Amino acid sequence: SYRKAIELQPNYANAYSNLGITLGDLGKLEELILLSKSTLKSKSIDIGHKLRTSIRIAIANLIKRDFSEVLISINKSNELIKLGAIDIIKNKKSKKYILSYLTFINSLYPLLEKENNYSNSEKIPHIGESHCLSFAHQTLSIFLESKKIQPVLITGGKAWHFANRGNNQWKDSLNQQIKNHTYSDQVFISFGEIDCRKDEGIMSYAIKADQSISEVCENTVKGYVDFMEKALSIYYSKRYYFGIPAPTRREELVDELDLKRIKIIKKYNSCLKKEVLARRSYFIDVFNLTSTKNGFNNNIHMCDDKHLSPKCLHLLFENHLCEP
């Protein structure tokens, strides 16, 4: 339908954008990059859409391990920002999404090890939302075996989406993409950080629905792990679930929601660890690495206020891996 819309109206920016999202969800990166480059060349598509497109190219090339192209797209995105591209975007959610991703990629890129010193290492897929990019193509020794991490991005995926009994785009994206990532008997899984934010996810839902936050958290985690185990165990005999980092303290004054968020993140990690180990899978205790005594982030192992730095990967597996 999107392709037909573009055929009928070649300058229809939303159709290009939505087709790009769909191609990304299906893991069709080459086609996504070709489409996106044609969008950037169009003189009739505004710089707001071109900024979104440029960031999408950067992400696609990061997944493909084309670091030189990632840098070109980062520079292009920053140029568009200087030209006022972000002000062209009127949708607040889209604007927030674009700024968050650009900040993340700008912070992450210099920290990534880009040399291909371990070209013979077996790949291990890392399925997740944006957090799967933190360790993109980094090398790790797991039980004396060298592995290179291949990100598999499920954009915007929440534990809640997988816990939901109905079908949805995030489940479909995962099921479609894992077909291309069955080269390993091991897999990394990173979801849940979005579920534990102040303004969306578990806390927001529980307050609006007047339900127990603890109960909503437990049900979400159980449903999420149930789905993942069913979907992934047929491909991967060893499954590694990453926990949620401690929240970054942004202001001096801490409000009630900040304190509730700490409790939710602790609860989420506790439930996830219990459910994962009960199924004979592995749990990586990210909170333990990133937390101070009061439950806020120690700001030592992050590349921005949400995402882990690739530099902490070895520490996590050496000191915070919980085996079944």
Secondary structure per residue as TSV (DSSP state, phi and psi in degrees):
chain	resnum	aa	ss	phi	psi
A	1	S	-	360.0	-41.6
A	2	Y	H	-64.9	-40.9
A	3	R	H	-63.6	-39.9
A	4	K	H	-65.6	-39.6
A	5	A	H	-61.4	-41.1
A	6	I	H	-67.5	-37.9
A	7	E	H	-62.0	-40.4
A	8	L	H	-76.1	-34.6
A	9	Q	-	-138.7	86.9
A	10	P	T	-58.3	-17.4
A	11	N	T	-104.5	17.9
A	12	Y	-	-79.6	94.4
A	13	A	H	-61.0	-39.7
A	14	N	H	-64.2	-34.6
A	15	A	H	-66.0	-42.1
A	16	Y	H	-59.9	-44.9
A	17	S	H	-63.5	-46.7
A	18	N	H	-68.6	-35.5
A	19	L	H	-65.2	-39.6
A	20	G	H	-61.1	-43.1
A	21	I	H	-60.6	-44.9
A	22	T	H	-64.4	-43.7
A	23	L	H	-61.9	-39.2
A	24	G	H	-64.1	-42.3
A	25	D	H	-61.8	-29.5
A	26	L	T	-90.6	-3.3
A	27	G	T	75.5	17.5
A	28	K	-	-87.3	74.4
A	29	L	H	-72.0	-38.8
A	30	E	H	-62.7	-45.2
A	31	E	H	-66.3	-37.7
A	32	L	H	-61.7	-44.2
A	33	I	H	-66.1	-42.5
A	34	L	H	-61.1	-46.1
A	35	L	H	-60.4	-44.6
A	36	S	H	-66.3	-38.1
A	37	K	H	-66.2	-35.7
A	38	S	H	-68.9	-32.4
A	39	T	H	-65.0	-42.6
A	40	L	H	-63.8	-30.5
A	41	K	H	-79.6	-18.9
A	42	S	-	-67.7	132.0
A	43	K	S	-83.5	-14.3
A	44	S	S	-98.7	-3.6
A	45	I	S	-98.6	130.7
A	46	D	-	-71.2	164.3
A	47	I	H	-71.1	-17.5
A	48	G	H	-65.3	-47.7
A	49	H	H	-66.4	-35.1
A	50	K	H	-67.8	-33.0
A	51	L	H	-64.2	-47.2
A	52	R	H	-58.4	-41.4
A	53	T	H	-66.2	-42.1
A	54	S	H	-63.0	-40.4
A	55	I	H	-66.3	-38.0
A	56	R	H	-63.1	-38.9
A	57	I	H	-64.8	-42.0
A	58	A	H	-59.2	-44.4
A	59	I	H	-65.3	-45.2
A	60	A	H	-60.9	-42.4
A	61	N	H	-70.9	-30.4
A	62	L	H	-65.1	-43.2
A	63	I	H	-62.1	-36.1
A	64	K	H	-79.7	-9.6
A	65	R	T	69.3	36.9
A	66	D	-	-104.6	83.0
A	67	F	H	-66.8	-33.6
A	68	S	H	-64.9	-38.8
A	69	E	H	-71.1	-32.4
A	70	V	H	-59.5	-46.4
A	71	L	H	-63.4	-40.5
A	72	I	H	-60.0	-43.2
A	73	S	H	-69.8	-36.2
A	74	I	H	-61.4	-46.6
A	75	N	H	-63.6	-40.5
A	76	K	H	-62.9	-42.7
A	77	S	H	-64.0	-42.3
A	78	N	H	-66.0	-34.6
A	79	E	H	-64.2	-42.8
A	80	L	H	-65.7	-34.8
A	81	I	H	-62.0	-44.0
A	82	K	H	-63.3	-28.9
A	83	L	T	-81.8	-0.3
A	84	G	T	91.7	19.9
A	85	A	H	-60.6	-35.9
A	86	I	H	-67.1	-29.0
A	87	D	H	-74.0	-20.1
A	88	I	H	-72.3	-28.9
A	89	I	-	-80.1	116.7
A	90	K	-	-90.6	-28.7
A	91	N	-	-70.9	118.4
A	92	K	H	-63.3	-38.2
A	93	K	H	-65.1	-43.5
A	94	S	H	-64.2	-41.9
A	95	K	H	-62.0	-44.1
A	96	K	H	-63.3	-43.1
A	97	Y	H	-60.4	-47.6
A	98	I	H	-64.1	-46.4
A	99	L	H	-63.8	-39.7
A	100	S	H	-63.5	-46.0
A	101	Y	H	-67.1	-40.8
A	102	L	H	-65.2	-41.9
A	103	T	H	-61.0	-43.8
A	104	F	H	-62.7	-51.4
A	105	I	H	-65.2	-39.0
A	106	N	H	-60.3	-39.7
A	107	S	H	-77.0	-36.5
A	108	L	H	-74.3	-43.3
A	109	Y	G	-52.2	-47.2
A	110	P	G	-66.5	-19.5
A	111	L	G	-89.1	-16.2
A	112	L	S	-74.9	137.8
A	113	E	-	-77.2	118.7
A	114	K	-	-105.8	-11.0
A	115	E	-	-72.9	142.0
A	116	N	-	-96.8	62.1
A	117	N	T	-76.3	-17.7
A	118	Y	T	-123.9	59.0
A	119	S	T	-64.8	-22.4
A	120	N	T	-89.2	-2.0
A	121	S	S	-65.2	140.4
A	122	E	E	-70.7	147.2
A	123	K	E	-87.2	149.5
A	124	I	E	-129.7	124.0
A	125	P	E	-72.3	143.0
A	126	H	E	-120.6	101.8
A	127	I	E	-90.4	130.4
A	128	G	E	176.3	178.3
A	129	E	S	-80.8	-149.0
A	130	S	G	-55.4	-23.4
A	131	H	G	-66.1	-19.8
A	132	C	G	-70.6	-15.7
A	133	L	G	-79.8	-18.1
A	134	S	T	-58.9	-31.7
A	135	F	T	-113.3	25.8
A	136	A	T	-56.3	117.6
A	137	H	T	64.1	20.0
A	138	Q	-	-83.3	153.4
A	139	T	E	-101.5	138.1
A	140	L	E	-141.7	141.3
A	141	S	E	-96.5	119.1
A	142	I	E	-117.4	115.0
A	143	F	T	49.6	48.0
A	144	L	T	70.4	9.7
A	145	E	E	-108.1	131.0
A	146	S	E	-81.6	127.9
A	147	K	E	-127.9	142.0
A	148	K	E	-109.7	130.3
A	149	I	E	-89.1	124.5
A	150	Q	E	-107.4	111.5
A	151	P	E	-68.9	142.0
A	152	V	E	-127.9	100.9
A	153	L	E	-86.7	124.8
A	154	I	-	-111.6	90.8
A	155	T	T	-58.6	125.4
A	156	G	T	73.5	10.4
A	157	G	-	-66.3	133.9
A	158	K	-	-116.6	154.9
A	159	A	H	-56.1	-36.4
A	160	W	H	-57.3	-39.9
A	161	H	H	-62.9	-37.8
A	162	F	H	-82.8	-25.1
A	163	A	H	-74.8	-25.7
A	164	N	S	-62.9	135.0
A	165	R	S	-71.0	-25.8
A	166	G	S	-80.1	167.4
A	167	N	-	-77.9	151.0
A	168	N	-	-157.6	173.5
A	169	Q	H	-66.0	-28.5
A	170	W	H	-75.2	-40.3
A	171	K	H	-63.4	-42.9
A	172	D	H	-64.8	-41.5
A	173	S	H	-59.9	-45.1
A	174	L	H	-62.3	-49.1
A	175	N	H	-62.5	-36.0
A	176	Q	H	-71.0	-42.7
A	177	Q	H	-76.0	-33.5
A	178	I	G	-67.2	-16.5
A	179	K	G	-61.7	-26.6
A	180	N	G	-95.6	5.7
A	181	H	-	-133.7	47.9
A	182	T	-	-104.5	25.1
A	183	Y	S	-82.8	-4.3
A	184	S	-	-132.2	155.9
A	185	D	S	-95.9	7.0
A	186	Q	E	-124.2	152.6
A	187	V	E	-149.6	143.9
A	188	F	E	-100.2	147.6
A	189	I	E	-136.5	126.2
A	190	S	E	-134.3	97.6
A	191	F	-	-140.6	156.2
A	192	G	-	124.8	-22.5
A	193	E	T	-63.2	-39.3
A	194	I	G	-65.0	-37.2
A	195	D	G	-60.9	-24.4
A	196	C	G	-105.3	20.3
A	197	R	S	-83.8	166.4
A	198	K	S	-69.5	-38.5
A	199	D	S	-104.2	5.7
A	200	E	S	-158.6	169.2
A	201	G	S	86.4	-144.7
A	202	I	H	-59.7	-49.2
A	203	M	H	-65.1	-46.4
A	204	S	H	-61.1	-45.0
A	205	Y	H	-65.1	-46.5
A	206	A	H	-62.3	-40.2
A	207	I	H	-66.4	-46.0
A	208	K	H	-66.0	-38.4
A	209	A	H	-88.6	-0.5
A	210	D	T	54.9	48.2
A	211	Q	-	-117.0	163.8
A	212	S	-	-67.4	123.4
A	213	I	H	-59.6	-41.6
A	214	S	H	-62.7	-41.4
A	215	E	H	-68.6	-42.2
A	216	V	H	-61.2	-41.3
A	217	C	H	-62.3	-48.7
A	218	E	H	-60.4	-45.3
A	219	N	H	-66.3	-38.1
A	220	T	H	-63.5	-48.3
A	221	V	H	-63.6	-44.2
A	222	K	H	-62.7	-45.8
A	223	G	H	-64.2	-39.2
A	224	Y	H	-61.8	-49.7
A	225	V	H	-67.8	-38.8
A	226	D	H	-56.0	-47.3
A	227	F	H	-64.6	-47.6
A	228	M	H	-62.5	-41.8
A	229	E	H	-64.3	-40.8
A	230	K	H	-67.4	-42.3
A	231	A	H	-74.6	-34.8
A	232	L	H	-102.1	-24.6
A	233	S	T	-64.9	-23.9
A	234	I	T	-73.6	-19.0
A	235	Y	T	-105.2	-34.4
A	236	Y	-	-126.6	120.5
A	237	S	S	-79.3	-22.3
A	238	K	E	-122.6	122.0
A	239	R	E	-122.6	127.1
A	240	Y	E	-113.7	114.4
A	241	Y	E	-99.3	126.0
A	242	F	E	-86.1	134.7
A	243	G	-	-77.2	-171.0
A	244	I	-	-104.8	133.4
A	245	P	-	-68.3	157.6
A	246	A	-	-62.0	148.0
A	247	P	-	-73.2	142.7
A	248	T	-	-76.9	134.0
A	249	R	-	-86.8	113.3
A	250	R	-	-92.7	-24.8
A	251	E	S	-130.7	158.1
A	252	E	S	-66.3	-40.6
A	253	L	S	-86.3	124.8
A	254	V	-	-101.0	124.2
A	255	D	-	-94.6	-179.8
A	256	E	H	-62.8	-35.9
A	257	L	H	-67.8	-33.3
A	258	D	H	-61.3	-44.3
A	259	L	H	-68.0	-38.9
A	260	K	H	-65.2	-36.3
A	261	R	H	-64.5	-40.0
A	262	I	H	-58.9	-44.1
A	263	K	H	-63.9	-40.1
A	264	I	H	-65.2	-43.9
A	265	I	H	-64.8	-40.2
A	266	K	H	-62.9	-43.8
A	267	K	H	-64.5	-44.3
A	268	Y	H	-59.1	-49.1
A	269	N	H	-62.1	-40.9
A	270	S	H	-63.0	-46.0
A	271	C	H	-65.0	-42.7
A	272	L	H	-63.5	-44.7
A	273	K	H	-59.1	-45.9
A	274	K	H	-61.9	-48.3
A	275	E	H	-66.6	-40.8
A	276	V	H	-67.4	-48.5
A	277	L	H	-66.4	-32.3
A	278	A	H	-64.4	-23.3
A	279	R	T	-98.8	13.3
A	280	R	T	64.8	31.6
A	281	S	-	-107.5	179.5
A	282	Y	E	-106.3	145.6
A	283	F	E	-122.7	131.1
A	284	I	E	-104.3	116.8
A	285	D	-	-84.2	81.6
A	286	V	H	-67.2	-37.1
A	287	F	H	-60.5	-42.3
A	288	N	H	-61.4	-35.4
A	289	L	H	-73.3	-36.9
A	290	T	H	-99.9	-6.0
A	291	S	B	-96.1	144.6
A	292	T	-	-87.9	-180.0
A	293	K	T	-63.4	-30.2
A	294	N	T	-89.1	3.6
A	295	G	S	93.9	-5.5
A	296	F	S	-86.8	166.4
A	297	N	B	-71.0	138.7
A	298	N	-	-81.3	-4.7
A	299	N	S	58.5	30.1
A	300	I	S	-102.5	-32.5
A	301	H	S	-117.9	24.4
A	302	M	B	-114.0	154.3
A	303	C	S	-101.9	-17.4
A	304	D	S	-150.2	-161.0
A	305	D	S	-83.6	1.6
A	306	K	S	-127.2	-34.6
A	307	H	S	-104.7	143.3
A	308	L	B	-69.2	149.4
A	309	S	-	-79.8	143.4
A	310	P	G	-61.8	-19.0
A	311	K	G	-68.1	-17.5
A	312	C	G	-93.9	0.3
A	313	L	H	-57.5	-47.3
A	314	H	H	-67.4	-37.2
A	315	L	H	-60.8	-41.2
A	316	L	H	-60.4	-44.6
A	317	F	H	-80.3	-25.1
A	318	E	H	-79.9	-35.5
A	319	N	H	-121.5	-12.2
A	320	H	S	-132.0	23.3
A	321	L	E	-91.3	122.7
A	322	C	E	-104.4	117.5
A	323	E	-	-92.7	149.4
A	324	P	-	-69.7	360.0
